[in-house]
């Protein structure tokens, strides 16, 4: 049986309009084209679908049966085709993501590269910002969503933690602590510390860990970016506590801090504001990459 979607749409239009001309106008076709579709459909089915008069067109019993069935089937088909179309459209366009610097450098390049391979018509615009600005950008709707570190609980955000990033010690290779495979937090007592300032989401977590293990920190410098801290460590000004995702340079010795303390890498968007399909695509991709270990530092 060779029946086309165009024939079925023409049949349904005539059945609803009870008139060939009005059906043709509804379908933006010529009346002869609609008549031909109906004639071909009747020939294919081997039944008469309409009783025609000079004033109206009335479905036959077979036509009424087909009309009731086709309405449901075509509605479902339109829904399926619409869904497939939206799946294609959702991969085109631009989204904006705000991210704290260590995650912009250590996590987002892999995600952007992965999305560029999978969805070449998708553009990701990254806003590399301090944590306080990330929260403000999400809260103000300037970005689709943000990536933050243990964001404070509030009524402003819906949040999902996708991975945990451990804190490490970074020091010069000739530093005494570099001779150890791992370093206890308590060993930091008296050490000159170069720490991120309080615009960072990690600083309050570092302060909490130092307090937890009874360390009275001797902070000699505070910086706004981990790479500035690394340069100061290279210059011999002290040691720094840094998350693994901050990608410390190979010129420094990196040692795990024990007991392990981690920061939560968290996706956030405005509460009561649904993500666009495009933003949800990248949000889910970040979750998948974190789950498979692709984003885990090695």
Phi and psi restraints in degrees (value plus and minus 20) as a CYANA .aco file:
   2 UNK   PHI    -138.4   -98.4
   2 UNK   PSI      69.8   109.8
   3 UNK   PHI    -139.2   -99.2
   3 UNK   PSI     110.9   150.9
   4 UNK   PHI    -118.9   -78.9
   4 UNK   PSI     139.7   179.7
   5 UNK   PHI     -83.6   -43.6
   5 UNK   PSI     -54.5   -14.5
   6 UNK   PHI     -83.4   -43.4
   6 UNK   PSI     -59.8   -19.8
   7 UNK   PHI     -83.1   -43.1
   7 UNK   PSI     -62.9   -22.9
   8 UNK   PHI     -87.6   -47.6
   8 UNK   PSI     -58.4   -18.4
   9 UNK   PHI     -87.0   -47.0
   9 UNK   PSI     -59.2   -19.2
  10 UNK   PHI     -84.1   -44.1
  10 UNK   PSI     -63.1   -23.1
  11 UNK   PHI     -80.0   -40.0
  11 UNK   PSI     -66.6   -26.6
  12 UNK   PHI     -85.3   -45.3
  12 UNK   PSI     -58.6   -18.6
  13 UNK   PHI     -83.9   -43.9
  13 UNK   PSI     -63.4   -23.4
  14 UNK   PHI     -86.3   -46.3
  14 UNK   PSI     -60.9   -20.9
  15 UNK   PHI     -83.3   -43.3
  15 UNK   PSI     -57.1   -17.1
  16 UNK   PHI     -98.3   -58.3
  16 UNK   PSI     -61.4   -21.4
  17 UNK   PHI    -102.5   -62.5
  17 UNK   PSI     -41.1    -1.1
  18 UNK   PHI      37.4    77.4
  18 UNK   PSI      10.5    50.5
  19 UNK   PHI    -184.8  -144.8
  19 UNK   PSI     112.9   152.9
  20 UNK   PHI     -89.7   -49.7
  20 UNK   PSI     -62.6   -22.6
  21 UNK   PHI     -84.9   -44.9
  21 UNK   PSI     -66.7   -26.7
  22 UNK   PHI     -83.7   -43.7
  22 UNK   PSI     -57.6   -17.6
  23 UNK   PHI     -83.2   -43.2
  23 UNK   PSI     -60.5   -20.5
  24 UNK   PHI     -83.6   -43.6
  24 UNK   PSI     -61.8   -21.8
  25 UNK   PHI     -83.7   -43.7
  25 UNK   PSI     -59.9   -19.9
  26 UNK   PHI     -82.9   -42.9
  26 UNK   PSI     -57.9   -17.9
  27 UNK   PHI    -109.5   -69.5
  27 UNK   PSI     -24.9    15.1
  28 UNK   PHI      39.9    79.9
  28 UNK   PSI      21.1    61.1
  29 UNK   PHI    -142.4  -102.4
  29 UNK   PSI     147.5   187.5
  30 UNK   PHI     -98.4   -58.4
  30 UNK   PSI     135.5   175.5
  31 UNK   PHI     -82.9   -42.9
  31 UNK   PSI     -61.4   -21.4
  32 UNK   PHI     -79.0   -39.0
  32 UNK   PSI     -55.1   -15.1
  33 UNK   PHI     -85.2   -45.2
  33 UNK   PSI     -62.7   -22.7
  34 UNK   PHI     -84.7   -44.7
  34 UNK   PSI     -64.2   -24.2
  35 UNK   PHI     -79.3   -39.3
  35 UNK   PSI     -59.1   -19.1
  36 UNK   PHI     -87.0   -47.0
  36 UNK   PSI     -61.0   -21.0
  37 UNK   PHI     -80.3   -40.3
  37 UNK   PSI     -62.7   -22.7
  38 UNK   PHI     -87.6   -47.6
  38 UNK   PSI     -62.1   -22.1
  39 UNK   PHI     -82.6   -42.6
  39 UNK   PSI     -62.7   -22.7
  40 UNK   PHI     -85.2   -45.2
  40 UNK   PSI     -59.1   -19.1
  41 UNK   PHI     -85.4   -45.4
  41 UNK   PSI     -64.7   -24.7
  42 UNK   PHI     -82.6   -42.6
  42 UNK   PSI     -59.3   -19.3
  43 UNK   PHI     -85.7   -45.7
  43 UNK   PSI     -60.2   -20.2
  44 UNK   PHI     -87.5   -47.5
  44 UNK   PSI     -59.6   -19.6
  45 UNK   PHI    -102.4   -62.4
  45 UNK   PSI     -43.8    -3.8
  46 UNK   PHI      55.9    95.9
  46 UNK   PSI       3.8    43.8
  47 UNK   PHI    -157.4  -117.4
  47 UNK   PSI     136.0   176.0
  48 UNK   PHI    -107.5   -67.5
  48 UNK   PSI     110.0   150.0
  49 UNK   PHI    -120.8   -80.8
  49 UNK   PSI     -42.6    -2.6
  50 UNK   PHI    -156.0  -116.0
  50 UNK   PSI     123.2   163.2
  51 UNK   PHI    -117.0   -77.0
  51 UNK   PSI     103.7   143.7
  52 UNK   PHI    -126.3   -86.3
  52 UNK   PSI     119.3   159.3
  53 UNK   PHI    -153.1  -113.1
  53 UNK   PSI     158.7   198.7
  54 UNK   PHI     -89.7   -49.7
  54 UNK   PSI     -43.1    -3.1
  55 UNK   PHI    -124.0   -84.0
  55 UNK   PSI     -48.1    -8.1
  56 UNK   PHI    -175.7  -135.7
  56 UNK   PSI     148.2   188.2
  57 UNK   PHI    -140.7  -100.7
  57 UNK   PSI     103.3   143.3
  58 UNK   PHI    -139.2   -99.2
  58 UNK   PSI     109.7   149.7
  59 UNK   PHI     -82.4   -42.4
  59 UNK   PSI     121.0   161.0
  60 UNK   PHI     -95.6   -55.6
  60 UNK   PSI     159.3   199.3
  61 UNK   PHI     -78.5   -38.5
  61 UNK   PSI     -64.1   -24.1
  62 UNK   PHI     -82.6   -42.6
  62 UNK   PSI     -58.7   -18.7
  63 UNK   PHI     -84.8   -44.8
  63 UNK   PSI     -61.2   -21.2
  64 UNK   PHI     -84.5   -44.5
  64 UNK   PSI     -59.7   -19.7
  65 UNK   PHI     -83.1   -43.1
  65 UNK   PSI     -66.4   -26.4
  66 UNK   PHI     -84.1   -44.1
  66 UNK   PSI     -58.8   -18.8
  67 UNK   PHI     -80.6   -40.6
  67 UNK   PSI     -67.1   -27.1
  68 UNK   PHI     -84.5   -44.5
  68 UNK   PSI     -56.1   -16.1
  69 UNK   PHI     -95.2   -55.2
  69 UNK   PSI     -62.3   -22.3
  70 UNK   PHI     -87.6   -47.6
  70 UNK   PSI     -55.6   -15.6
  71 UNK   PHI     -75.3   -35.3
  71 UNK   PSI     -67.3   -27.3
  72 UNK   PHI     -87.2   -47.2
  72 UNK   PSI     -65.9   -25.9
  73 UNK   PHI     -84.1   -44.1
  73 UNK   PSI     -64.9   -24.9
  74 UNK   PHI     -87.0   -47.0
  74 UNK   PSI     -56.8   -16.8
  75 UNK   PHI     -80.7   -40.7
  75 UNK   PSI     -64.4   -24.4
  76 UNK   PHI     -84.4   -44.4
  76 UNK   PSI     -61.0   -21.0
  77 UNK   PHI     -85.4   -45.4
  77 UNK   PSI     -61.8   -21.8
  78 UNK   PHI     -81.3   -41.3
  78 UNK   PSI     -58.7   -18.7
  79 UNK   PHI     -84.7   -44.7
  79 UNK   PSI     -62.0   -22.0
  80 UNK   PHI     -84.1   -44.1
  80 UNK   PSI     -67.2   -27.2
  81 UNK   PHI     -84.9   -44.9
  81 UNK   PSI     -58.3   -18.3
  82 UNK   PHI     -84.0   -44.0
  82 UNK   PSI     -59.3   -19.3
  83 UNK   PHI     -84.3   -44.3
  83 UNK   PSI     -64.1   -24.1
  84 UNK   PHI     -83.3   -43.3
  84 UNK   PSI     -58.0   -18.0
  85 UNK   PHI     -84.2   -44.2
  85 UNK   PSI     -63.5   -23.5
  86 UNK   PHI     -85.9   -45.9
  86 UNK   PSI     -53.1   -13.1
  87 UNK   PHI     -82.2   -42.2
  87 UNK   PSI     -56.9   -16.9
  88 UNK   PHI     -91.6   -51.6
  88 UNK   PSI     -61.9   -21.9
  89 UNK   PHI     -87.6   -47.6
  89 UNK   PSI     -52.7   -12.7
  90 UNK   PHI     -86.0   -46.0
  90 UNK   PSI     -35.3     4.7
  91 UNK   PHI    -112.6   -72.6
  91 UNK   PSI     -14.6    25.4
  92 UNK   PHI    -136.1   -96.1
  92 UNK   PSI     114.9   154.9
  93 UNK   PHI     110.2   150.2
  93 UNK   PSI    -185.5  -145.5
  94 UNK   PHI    -148.9  -108.9
  94 UNK   PSI     119.5   159.5
  95 UNK   PHI    -145.9  -105.9
  95 UNK   PSI     136.5   176.5
  96 UNK   PHI    -138.0   -98.0
  96 UNK   PSI     109.8   149.8
  97 UNK   PHI    -146.5  -106.5
  97 UNK   PSI     109.2   149.2
  98 UNK   PHI    -117.5   -77.5
  98 UNK   PSI     115.0   155.0
  99 UNK   PHI    -163.7  -123.7
  99 UNK   PSI     124.2   164.2
 100 UNK   PHI     -88.6   -48.6
 100 UNK   PSI     132.9   172.9
 101 UNK   PHI     -75.6   -35.6
 101 UNK   PSI     -62.8   -22.8
 102 UNK   PHI     -84.7   -44.7
 102 UNK   PSI     -52.3   -12.3
 103 UNK   PHI    -101.8   -61.8
 103 UNK   PSI     -52.1   -12.1
 104 UNK   PHI     -78.0   -38.0
 104 UNK   PSI     -59.6   -19.6
 105 UNK   PHI    -106.4   -66.4
 105 UNK   PSI     -58.2   -18.2
 106 UNK   PHI    -115.0   -75.0
 106 UNK   PSI     -36.6     3.4
 107 UNK   PHI    -144.1  -104.1
 107 UNK   PSI     -65.1   -25.1
 108 UNK   PHI     -88.7   -48.7
 108 UNK   PSI     -55.0   -15.0
 109 UNK   PHI     -76.1   -36.1
 109 UNK   PSI     -61.1   -21.1
 110 UNK   PHI     -84.9   -44.9
 110 UNK   PSI     -60.1   -20.1
 111 UNK   PHI     -87.0   -47.0
 111 UNK   PSI     -65.6   -25.6
 112 UNK   PHI     -83.3   -43.3
 112 UNK   PSI     -61.7   -21.7
 113 UNK   PHI     -84.8   -44.8
 113 UNK   PSI     -60.5   -20.5
 114 UNK   PHI     -83.6   -43.6
 114 UNK   PSI     -64.6   -24.6
 115 UNK   PHI     -86.2   -46.2
 115 UNK   PSI     -55.0   -15.0
 116 UNK   PHI     -84.0   -44.0
 116 UNK   PSI     -55.1   -15.1
 117 UNK   PHI     -92.6   -52.6
 117 UNK   PSI     -64.0   -24.0
 118 UNK   PHI     -99.0   -59.0
 118 UNK   PSI     -57.5   -17.5
 119 UNK   PHI    -152.8  -112.8
 119 UNK   PSI      57.9    97.9
 120 UNK   PHI     -82.7   -42.7
 120 UNK   PSI     -38.6     1.4
 121 UNK   PHI    -113.0   -73.0
 121 UNK   PSI     -14.6    25.4
 122 UNK   PHI    -117.1   -77.1
 122 UNK   PSI     111.6   151.6
 123 UNK   PHI    -132.6   -92.6
 123 UNK   PSI     108.3   148.3
 124 UNK   PHI    -129.0   -89.0
 124 UNK   PSI     100.0   140.0
 125 UNK   PHI    -122.7   -82.7
 125 UNK   PSI      95.3   135.3
 126 UNK   PHI    -115.4   -75.4
 126 UNK   PSI     109.5   149.5
 127 UNK   PHI    -124.8   -84.8
 127 UNK   PSI      85.5   125.5
 128 UNK   PHI    -106.5   -66.5
 128 UNK   PSI      86.5   126.5
 129 UNK   PHI    -160.0  -120.0
 129 UNK   PSI     137.7   177.7
 130 UNK   PHI     -84.2   -44.2
 130 UNK   PSI     137.4   177.4
 131 UNK   PHI     -76.2   -36.2
 131 UNK   PSI     -61.4   -21.4
 132 UNK   PHI     -80.8   -40.8
 132 UNK   PSI     -56.8   -16.8
 133 UNK   PHI     -94.9   -54.9
 133 UNK   PSI     -53.6   -13.6
 134 UNK   PHI     -79.8   -39.8
 134 UNK   PSI     -67.8   -27.8
 135 UNK   PHI     -81.6   -41.6
 135 UNK   PSI     -62.3   -22.3
 136 UNK   PHI     -85.5   -45.5
 136 UNK   PSI     -59.3   -19.3
 137 UNK   PHI     -85.3   -45.3
 137 UNK   PSI     -60.7   -20.7
 138 UNK   PHI     -89.5   -49.5
 138 UNK   PSI     -64.5   -24.5
 139 UNK   PHI     -81.4   -41.4
 139 UNK   PSI     -57.4   -17.4
 140 UNK   PHI    -107.0   -67.0
 140 UNK   PSI     -21.4    18.6
 141 UNK   PHI      55.7    95.7
 141 UNK   PSI      -2.5    37.5
 142 UNK   PHI     -96.2   -56.2
 142 UNK   PSI     -40.5    -0.5
 143 UNK   PHI    -150.5  -110.5
 143 UNK   PSI     143.4   183.4
 144 UNK   PHI     -92.2   -52.2
 144 UNK   PSI     -62.3   -22.3
 145 UNK   PHI    -180.6  -140.6
 145 UNK   PSI     152.6   192.6
 146 UNK   PHI    -149.7  -109.7
 146 UNK   PSI     143.6   183.6
 147 UNK   PHI    -143.3  -103.3
 147 UNK   PSI      95.9   135.9
 148 UNK   PHI    -149.1  -109.1
 148 UNK   PSI     154.0   194.0
 149 UNK   PHI    -130.3   -90.3
 149 UNK   PSI      94.6   134.6
 150 UNK   PHI      20.4    60.4
 150 UNK   PSI      39.4    79.4
 151 UNK   PHI     -80.2   -40.2
 151 UNK   PSI     125.8   165.8
 152 UNK   PHI     -82.2   -42.2
 152 UNK   PSI     124.3   164.3
 153 UNK   PHI     -89.0   -49.0
 153 UNK   PSI     108.9   148.9
 154 UNK   PHI    -177.6  -137.6
 154 UNK   PSI     153.7   193.7
 155 UNK   PHI    -105.5   -65.5
 155 UNK   PSI     -13.3    26.7
 156 UNK   PHI    -105.6   -65.6
 156 UNK   PSI     -44.7    -4.7
 157 UNK   PHI    -149.1  -109.1
 157 UNK   PSI     129.8   169.8
 158 UNK   PHI    -120.3   -80.3
 158 UNK   PSI     113.9   153.9
 159 UNK   PHI    -152.7  -112.7
 159 UNK   PSI     130.9   170.9
 160 UNK   PHI    -163.2  -123.2
 160 UNK   PSI      99.0   139.0
 161 UNK   PHI    -100.3   -60.3
 161 UNK   PSI     105.5   145.5
 162 UNK   PHI    -125.9   -85.9
 162 UNK   PSI     -38.0     2.0
 163 UNK   PHI    -187.7  -147.7
 163 UNK   PSI     148.3   188.3
 164 UNK   PHI    -144.1  -104.1
 164 UNK   PSI     116.7   156.7
 165 UNK   PHI    -138.4   -98.4
 165 UNK   PSI      95.7   135.7
 166 UNK   PHI     -96.0   -56.0
 166 UNK   PSI     131.3   171.3
 167 UNK   PHI    -106.3   -66.3
 167 UNK   PSI     123.7   163.7
 168 UNK   PHI    -150.3  -110.3
 168 UNK   PSI     145.9   185.9
 169 UNK   PHI    -119.9   -79.9
 169 UNK   PSI     113.1   153.1
 170 UNK   PHI    -135.8   -95.8
 170 UNK   PSI     104.9   144.9
 171 UNK   PHI    -165.1  -125.1
 171 UNK   PSI     150.8   190.8
 172 UNK   PHI     -89.3   -49.3
 172 UNK   PSI     129.5   169.5
 173 UNK   PHI     -80.0   -40.0
 173 UNK   PSI     -43.8    -3.8
 174 UNK   PHI    -111.9   -71.9
 174 UNK   PSI     -14.1    25.9
 175 UNK   PHI     -96.4   -56.4
 175 UNK   PSI     123.0   163.0
 176 UNK   PHI     -75.0   -35.0
 176 UNK   PSI     -55.9   -15.9
 177 UNK   PHI     -88.6   -48.6
 177 UNK   PSI     -39.2     0.8
 178 UNK   PHI     -89.2   -49.2
 178 UNK   PSI     -36.7     3.3
 179 UNK   PHI     -97.9   -57.9
 179 UNK   PSI     -29.9    10.1
 180 UNK   PHI    -115.1   -75.1
 180 UNK   PSI     126.9   166.9
 181 UNK   PHI     -91.5   -51.5
 181 UNK   PSI     -53.3   -13.3
 182 UNK   PHI    -164.1  -124.1
 182 UNK   PSI     138.3   178.3
 183 UNK   PHI    -144.1  -104.1
 183 UNK   PSI     108.7   148.7
 184 UNK   PHI     -92.1   -52.1
 184 UNK   PSI     124.1   164.1
 185 UNK   PHI     -75.6   -35.6
 185 UNK   PSI     -55.6   -15.6
 186 UNK   PHI     -84.9   -44.9
 186 UNK   PSI     -44.0    -4.0
 187 UNK   PHI     -88.4   -48.4
 187 UNK   PSI     -30.4     9.6
 188 UNK   PHI    -102.8   -62.8
 188 UNK   PSI     -26.9    13.1
 189 UNK   PHI     -80.0   -40.0
 189 UNK   PSI     105.4   145.4
 190 UNK   PHI      65.3   105.3
 190 UNK   PSI     -30.1     9.9
 191 UNK   PHI     -96.8   -56.8
 191 UNK   PSI     118.9   158.9
 192 UNK   PHI     -88.8   -48.8
 192 UNK   PSI      98.1   138.1
 193 UNK   PHI    -125.0   -85.0
 193 UNK   PSI     116.1   156.1
 194 UNK   PHI    -131.1   -91.1
 194 UNK   PSI      91.5   131.5
 195 UNK   PHI    -140.9  -100.9
 195 UNK   PSI     136.9   176.9
 196 UNK   PHI     -84.8   -44.8
 196 UNK   PSI     130.0   170.0
 197 UNK   PHI    -100.1   -60.1
 197 UNK   PSI    -196.1  -156.1
 198 UNK   PHI    -102.1   -62.1
 198 UNK   PSI     -16.7    23.3
 199 UNK   PHI     -97.3   -57.3
 199 UNK   PSI     -33.0     7.0
 200 UNK   PHI    -106.4   -66.4
 200 UNK   PSI     124.0   164.0
 201 UNK   PHI     -92.3   -52.3
 201 UNK   PSI     -37.6     2.4
 202 UNK   PHI    -103.6   -63.6
 202 UNK   PSI     -44.1    -4.1
 203 UNK   PHI     -81.4   -41.4
 203 UNK   PSI     -64.8   -24.8
 204 UNK   PHI     -86.3   -46.3
 204 UNK   PSI     -49.4    -9.4
 205 UNK   PHI     -90.2   -50.2
 205 UNK   PSI     -59.2   -19.2
 206 UNK   PHI     -85.0   -45.0
 206 UNK   PSI     -65.3   -25.3
 207 UNK   PHI     -79.0   -39.0
 207 UNK   PSI     -61.8   -21.8
 208 UNK   PHI     -83.9   -43.9
 208 UNK   PSI     -60.7   -20.7
 209 UNK   PHI     -87.1   -47.1
 209 UNK   PSI     -62.1   -22.1
 210 UNK   PHI     -81.2   -41.2
 210 UNK   PSI     -63.0   -23.0
 211 UNK   PHI     -84.8   -44.8
 211 UNK   PSI     -61.4   -21.4
 212 UNK   PHI     -79.3   -39.3
 212 UNK   PSI     -57.0   -17.0
 213 UNK   PHI    -120.7   -80.7
 213 UNK   PSI      -4.1    35.9
 214 UNK   PHI      52.9    92.9
 214 UNK   PSI       7.3    47.3
 215 UNK   PHI    -116.3   -76.3
 215 UNK   PSI     105.5   145.5
 216 UNK   PHI    -111.1   -71.1
 216 UNK   PSI      80.6   120.6
 217 UNK   PHI     -89.1   -49.1
 217 UNK   PSI     118.0   158.0
 218 UNK   PHI    -124.9   -84.9
 218 UNK   PSI      67.7   107.7
 219 UNK   PHI    -108.3   -68.3
 219 UNK   PSI      97.7   137.7
 220 UNK   PHI    -119.3   -79.3
 220 UNK   PSI     -45.4    -5.4
 221 UNK   PHI    -167.9  -127.9
 221 UNK   PSI     126.8   166.8
 222 UNK   PHI    -145.4  -105.4
 222 UNK   PSI     115.1   155.1
 223 UNK   PHI    -148.0  -108.0
 223 UNK   PSI     142.1   182.1
 224 UNK   PHI    -111.2   -71.2
 224 UNK   PSI     -27.6    12.4
 225 UNK   PHI    -165.6  -125.6
 225 UNK   PSI     122.1   162.1
 226 UNK   PHI     -82.0   -42.0
 226 UNK   PSI     -54.9   -14.9
 227 UNK   PHI     -87.9   -47.9
 227 UNK   PSI     -49.1    -9.1
 228 UNK   PHI     -86.9   -46.9
 228 UNK   PSI     -61.6   -21.6
 229 UNK   PHI     -81.7   -41.7
 229 UNK   PSI     -61.0   -21.0
 230 UNK   PHI     -82.8   -42.8
 230 UNK   PSI     -60.7   -20.7
 231 UNK   PHI     -84.5   -44.5
 231 UNK   PSI     -57.3   -17.3
 232 UNK   PHI     -87.6   -47.6
 232 UNK   PSI     -57.9   -17.9
 233 UNK   PHI     -84.4   -44.4
 233 UNK   PSI     -63.4   -23.4
 234 UNK   PHI     -79.0   -39.0
 234 UNK   PSI     -53.2   -13.2
 235 UNK   PHI     -98.6   -58.6
 235 UNK   PSI     -22.6    17.4
 236 UNK   PHI      65.7   105.7
 236 UNK   PSI      -1.3    38.7
 237 UNK   PHI    -102.8   -62.8
 237 UNK   PSI     -32.6     7.4
 238 UNK   PHI     138.7   178.7
 238 UNK   PSI    -182.1  -142.1
 239 UNK   PHI    -140.0  -100.0
 239 UNK   PSI     144.5   184.5
 240 UNK   PHI    -155.0  -115.0
 240 UNK   PSI     133.7   173.7
 241 UNK   PHI    -122.8   -82.8
 241 UNK   PSI     105.5   145.5
 242 UNK   PHI    -160.8  -120.8
 242 UNK   PSI     126.7   166.7
 243 UNK   PHI     -91.6   -51.6
 243 UNK   PSI     132.2   172.2
 244 UNK   PHI     -81.4   -41.4
 244 UNK   PSI     -54.4   -14.4
 245 UNK   PHI     -92.2   -52.2
 245 UNK   PSI     -23.6    16.4
 246 UNK   PHI     -95.8   -55.8
 246 UNK   PSI     -25.4    14.6
 247 UNK   PHI      35.5    75.5
 247 UNK   PSI      44.8    84.8
 248 UNK   PHI     -82.2   -42.2
 248 UNK   PSI     130.7   170.7
 249 UNK   PHI     -91.6   -51.6
 249 UNK   PSI     137.1   177.1
 250 UNK   PHI     -88.8   -48.8
 250 UNK   PSI     -32.0     8.0
 251 UNK   PHI     -93.7   -53.7
 251 UNK   PSI     -32.7     7.3
 252 UNK   PHI    -128.1   -88.1
 252 UNK   PSI     134.2   174.2
 253 UNK   PHI    -109.0   -69.0
 253 UNK   PSI     109.2   149.2
 254 UNK   PHI    -133.7   -93.7
 254 UNK   PSI     104.1   144.1
 255 UNK   PHI    -147.7  -107.7
 255 UNK   PSI     116.8   156.8
 256 UNK   PHI     -83.1   -43.1
 256 UNK   PSI     122.9   162.9
 257 UNK   PHI    -114.7   -74.7
 257 UNK   PSI     114.0   154.0
 258 UNK   PHI    -143.5  -103.5
 258 UNK   PSI     125.2   165.2
 259 UNK   PHI     -80.3   -40.3
 259 UNK   PSI     135.9   175.9
 260 UNK   PHI     -84.8   -44.8
 260 UNK   PSI     112.7   152.7
 261 UNK   PHI    -144.5  -104.5
 261 UNK   PSI     115.0   155.0
 262 UNK   PHI    -147.9  -107.9
 262 UNK   PSI     137.5   177.5
 263 UNK   PHI    -130.3   -90.3
 263 UNK   PSI     126.2   166.2
 264 UNK   PHI    -110.0   -70.0
 264 UNK   PSI     102.6   142.6
 265 UNK   PHI    -106.3   -66.3
 265 UNK   PSI      95.6   135.6
 266 UNK   PHI    -146.8  -106.8
 266 UNK   PSI     111.9   151.9
 267 UNK   PHI    -109.1   -69.1
 267 UNK   PSI     115.9   155.9
 268 UNK   PHI    -154.7  -114.7
 268 UNK   PSI     124.5   164.5
 269 UNK   PHI    -162.1  -122.1
 269 UNK   PSI     146.4   186.4
 270 UNK   PHI     -82.2   -42.2
 270 UNK   PSI     112.8   152.8
 271 UNK   PHI     -85.3   -45.3
 271 UNK   PSI     122.7   162.7
 272 UNK   PHI      46.8    86.8
 272 UNK   PSI      -2.4    37.6
 273 UNK   PHI    -145.2  -105.2
 273 UNK   PSI      89.0   129.0
 274 UNK   PHI     -87.0   -47.0
 274 UNK   PSI     125.8   165.8
 275 UNK   PHI     -89.2   -49.2
 275 UNK   PSI     124.3   164.3
 276 UNK   PHI     -86.6   -46.6
 276 UNK   PSI     138.2   178.2
 277 UNK   PHI     -75.0   -35.0
 277 UNK   PSI     -56.9   -16.9
 278 UNK   PHI     -87.1   -47.1
 278 UNK   PSI     -65.1   -25.1
 279 UNK   PHI     -85.8   -45.8
 279 UNK   PSI     -59.1   -19.1
 280 UNK   PHI     -82.6   -42.6
 280 UNK   PSI     -53.9   -13.9
 281 UNK   PHI     -80.4   -40.4
 281 UNK   PSI     -66.5   -26.5
 282 UNK   PHI     -94.2   -54.2
 282 UNK   PSI     -59.8   -19.8
 283 UNK   PHI     -74.1   -34.1
 283 UNK   PSI     -70.4   -30.4
 284 UNK   PHI     -85.4   -45.4
 284 UNK   PSI     -54.1   -14.1
 285 UNK   PHI     -86.8   -46.8
 285 UNK   PSI     -60.7   -20.7
 286 UNK   PHI     -80.9   -40.9
 286 UNK   PSI     -62.4   -22.4
 287 UNK   PHI     -80.7   -40.7
 287 UNK   PSI     -64.6   -24.6
 288 UNK   PHI     -85.5   -45.5
 288 UNK   PSI     -62.4   -22.4
 289 UNK   PHI     -84.3   -44.3
 289 UNK   PSI     -58.9   -18.9
 290 UNK   PHI     -86.5   -46.5
 290 UNK   PSI     -59.9   -19.9
 291 UNK   PHI     -86.6   -46.6
 291 UNK   PSI     -57.1   -17.1
 292 UNK   PHI    -103.2   -63.2
 292 UNK   PSI     -25.4    14.6
 293 UNK   PHI      67.2   107.2
 293 UNK   PSI     -17.9    22.1
 294 UNK   PHI     -81.6   -41.6
 294 UNK   PSI     -52.3   -12.3
 295 UNK   PHI    -113.8   -73.8
 295 UNK   PSI     -21.6    18.4
 296 UNK   PHI     -97.0   -57.0
 296 UNK   PSI     112.4   152.4
 297 UNK   PHI     -84.5   -44.5
 297 UNK   PSI     122.9   162.9
